[in-house]
Amino acid sequence: MNHIKKLLSLFAITLLLTACGGGGGGSTSPGDSTGGNTSGNTGGNTGGNTGGNTGGNSGSNKTATVSFSVISTARLPVPIEGVSIIAYLPAGTTVATDAGSTNISSTALTVSSGITSQLVFGTYSAAVNKVKISVLSTADTYRGGEFATLTVSYPSTITLTAGDFTAPNSPTFPLFQSAGYDAISHSSFDLTSKLRAVLGVTFN
């Protein structure tokens, strides 16, 4: 369990760095810049999330399932044992959280079937419609593919497309970090530069 503790520490640092605009394999943070998502998410979410949380929830809502995957772009020296990701959602969408907290509800966030013996956790910031998700695997078999899915809801009065989910994260989607662990040398490896993150959307 020592390597799990090391990975948990790594992802805590990763989330802090990416929230400040670092990480993500060298990409800049489109959402934390003053221009892009401040105007897009603040303007959009002030109206969008207000409608989603008040008027939208009182009526009929639609849902969409957002999938997060990583694809290897180079040979990985060790299996992937953890992925931490930050993504922005379209205006009008909301994510279920545990009562009185920003922790994403287990009914909304699930780990994908390809990862075994796992831990998954995430937070949702309604003010900027941002999610932070981390997945840890204690198995030594995961080397890429879908690792988590997130269910979001939005009012039935609006129509969303896949492009609406990728646009808030442009030009490079998304901010992420990934790490692996070598049980022989007891060392953690940063695998971020050898992976590419992918977002997919299914409308329910």
C-alpha positions as CSV (number, residue, x, y, z in Angstrom):
1,M,0.0,0.0,0.0
2,N,3.0,2.3,0.2
3,H,2.9,3.0,-3.5
4,I,-0.8,4.0,-3.3
5,K,0.1,6.5,-0.6
6,K,2.9,7.9,-2.9
7,L,0.4,8.2,-5.8
8,L,-2.2,9.9,-3.6
9,S,0.5,12.5,-2.6
10,L,1.5,12.9,-6.3
11,F,-2.1,13.6,-7.4
12,A,-2.7,16.0,-4.6
13,I,0.3,18.0,-5.8
14,T,-0.8,17.6,-9.4
15,L,-4.3,19.1,-8.8
16,L,-2.7,22.0,-7.0
17,L,-0.3,22.7,-9.9
18,T,-2.9,22.3,-12.6
19,A,-5.3,24.5,-10.7
20,C,-2.6,27.2,-10.9
21,G,-2.2,26.7,-14.6
22,G,0.6,24.2,-14.7
23,G,0.7,20.5,-15.5
24,G,-1.3,18.9,-18.3
25,G,1.8,17.7,-20.1
26,G,2.9,21.3,-20.8
27,S,-0.4,22.7,-22.0
28,T,-1.7,25.9,-20.6
29,S,-4.9,26.1,-18.6
30,P,-7.7,27.5,-20.8
31,G,-10.1,27.8,-17.9
32,D,-7.8,29.4,-15.4
33,S,-6.7,32.2,-17.8
34,T,-8.4,35.5,-17.2
35,G,-9.7,35.7,-20.8
36,G,-11.1,32.4,-22.0
37,N,-13.1,30.6,-19.4
38,T,-13.6,33.6,-17.1
39,S,-15.7,35.2,-19.7
40,G,-17.1,32.0,-21.2
41,N,-17.7,30.1,-17.9
42,T,-18.5,33.1,-15.7
43,G,-20.9,34.6,-18.1
44,G,-22.2,31.2,-19.3
45,N,-22.4,29.6,-15.9
46,T,-23.9,32.6,-14.1
47,G,-26.9,32.3,-16.5
48,G,-26.5,28.7,-17.5
49,N,-26.0,27.1,-14.1
50,T,-28.6,29.3,-12.5
51,G,-31.0,28.0,-15.1
52,G,-29.7,24.5,-14.7
53,N,-29.9,24.4,-10.9
54,T,-33.1,26.3,-10.4
55,G,-35.4,26.4,-13.3
56,G,-33.9,23.3,-14.9
57,N,-34.0,21.0,-11.9
58,S,-37.6,21.9,-11.2
59,G,-38.6,20.4,-14.6
60,S,-37.4,17.7,-16.9
61,N,-33.6,17.4,-17.3
62,K,-31.6,15.6,-19.9
63,T,-28.3,13.8,-19.1
64,A,-25.1,13.1,-20.9
65,T,-22.3,10.7,-20.1
66,V,-18.8,12.1,-20.4
67,S,-16.0,9.5,-20.8
68,F,-12.3,10.2,-20.1
69,S,-9.6,8.1,-21.7
70,V,-5.8,8.2,-22.2
71,I,-4.0,6.8,-25.2
72,S,-0.3,6.0,-25.2
73,T,1.8,8.0,-27.7
74,A,5.1,6.2,-26.7
75,R,6.1,3.0,-25.0
76,L,5.3,3.1,-21.3
77,P,8.1,1.9,-19.0
78,V,5.5,0.8,-16.4
79,P,1.7,0.3,-16.2
80,I,-0.5,3.3,-15.5
81,E,-1.5,3.4,-11.8
82,G,-3.0,6.8,-11.6
83,V,-4.5,9.5,-13.7
84,S,-5.5,13.0,-12.6
85,I,-7.6,15.2,-14.9
86,I,-9.2,18.7,-15.0
87,A,-12.0,19.5,-17.4
88,Y,-14.5,22.3,-18.0
89,L,-18.1,21.5,-18.8
90,P,-20.5,23.5,-21.0
91,A,-22.7,26.3,-19.6
92,G,-26.0,24.9,-18.4
93,T,-24.7,21.5,-17.2
94,T,-24.5,20.5,-13.6
95,V,-22.9,17.6,-11.7
96,A,-24.4,15.8,-8.7
97,T,-22.4,16.2,-5.5
98,D,-22.6,14.9,-2.0
99,A,-24.7,17.0,0.3
100,G,-22.9,20.0,1.7
101,S,-19.7,19.4,-0.3
102,T,-18.0,19.7,-3.7
103,N,-17.2,16.0,-3.8
104,I,-18.8,14.4,-6.9
105,S,-21.5,11.9,-6.0
106,S,-20.7,8.2,-6.6
107,T,-23.9,8.1,-8.7
108,A,-22.4,10.6,-11.1
109,L,-18.7,9.5,-11.2
110,T,-17.7,5.9,-11.9
111,V,-14.5,4.1,-12.8
112,S,-14.4,2.2,-16.1
113,S,-14.6,-1.5,-16.2
114,G,-11.1,-1.9,-17.6
115,I,-9.5,-0.8,-14.4
116,T,-9.6,-3.2,-11.4
117,S,-8.9,-2.7,-7.7
118,Q,-9.4,1.0,-8.0
119,L,-10.1,4.2,-6.2
120,V,-11.9,7.1,-7.9
121,F,-12.7,10.6,-6.5
122,G,-13.5,14.0,-7.9
123,T,-14.7,17.5,-7.1
124,Y,-17.0,19.9,-8.9
125,S,-16.8,23.7,-8.9
126,A,-20.1,25.1,-10.0
127,A,-18.8,28.6,-10.2
128,V,-16.6,27.8,-13.2
129,N,-18.2,24.4,-14.1
130,K,-14.9,22.6,-13.6
131,V,-14.3,19.0,-12.5
132,K,-11.2,17.5,-11.1
133,I,-11.1,13.7,-11.3
134,S,-8.4,11.2,-10.1
135,V,-8.4,7.5,-10.6
136,L,-5.9,5.1,-8.9
137,S,-5.5,1.4,-9.8
138,T,-3.8,-1.1,-7.6
139,A,-3.5,-3.6,-10.5
140,D,-0.6,-3.7,-12.9
141,T,-2.6,-4.1,-16.1
142,Y,-3.8,-0.7,-17.1
143,R,-1.8,0.9,-20.0
144,G,-4.5,3.0,-21.6
145,G,-8.1,3.3,-22.6
146,E,-11.2,4.7,-20.8
147,F,-10.7,5.2,-17.1
148,A,-13.7,7.1,-15.8
149,T,-17.2,8.3,-16.8
150,L,-19.1,11.3,-15.5
151,T,-22.9,11.9,-15.7
152,V,-24.0,15.5,-16.2
153,S,-27.5,16.9,-16.4
154,Y,-28.9,20.0,-18.1
155,P,-32.3,21.5,-18.8
156,S,-34.4,19.9,-21.5
157,T,-34.9,23.4,-23.0
158,I,-31.3,23.5,-24.3
159,T,-29.5,21.4,-26.9
160,L,-25.9,20.4,-26.5
161,T,-23.4,18.8,-29.0
162,A,-20.1,17.0,-28.5
163,G,-18.4,20.2,-29.6
164,D,-20.0,22.1,-26.7
165,F,-18.0,19.8,-24.3
166,T,-14.7,20.1,-26.1
167,A,-14.9,23.9,-26.8
168,P,-14.4,25.0,-23.1
169,N,-11.1,22.9,-23.0
170,S,-9.6,24.2,-26.2
171,P,-7.0,24.5,-27.6
172,T,-5.6,21.4,-25.8
173,F,-7.8,19.0,-24.0
174,P,-7.5,18.4,-21.2
175,L,-5.2,19.2,-18.3
176,F,-4.0,15.9,-16.9
177,Q,-1.2,14.1,-15.2
178,S,-0.5,10.4,-15.1
179,A,1.9,8.2,-13.1
180,G,3.1,4.7,-12.8
181,Y,4.9,2.7,-10.2
182,D,7.9,0.3,-10.5
183,A,7.5,-2.3,-7.8
184,I,11.2,-3.4,-8.2
185,S,12.8,0.0,-7.8
186,H,10.0,1.3,-5.7
187,S,9.9,4.4,-7.8
188,S,7.1,6.5,-9.3
189,F,7.2,7.5,-13.0
190,D,5.6,10.6,-14.5
191,L,3.9,9.2,-17.7
192,T,2.1,12.4,-18.7
193,S,4.4,13.1,-21.8
194,K,3.8,9.6,-23.1
195,L,0.0,9.8,-23.1
196,R,-2.8,11.8,-24.8
197,A,-6.1,12.4,-23.0
198,V,-9.4,12.1,-24.9
199,L,-13.0,13.1,-24.0
200,G,-16.1,11.4,-25.4
201,V,-19.8,12.2,-24.9
202,T,-22.9,10.1,-25.1
203,F,-26.2,11.8,-24.9
204,N,-28.8,9.7,-23.0
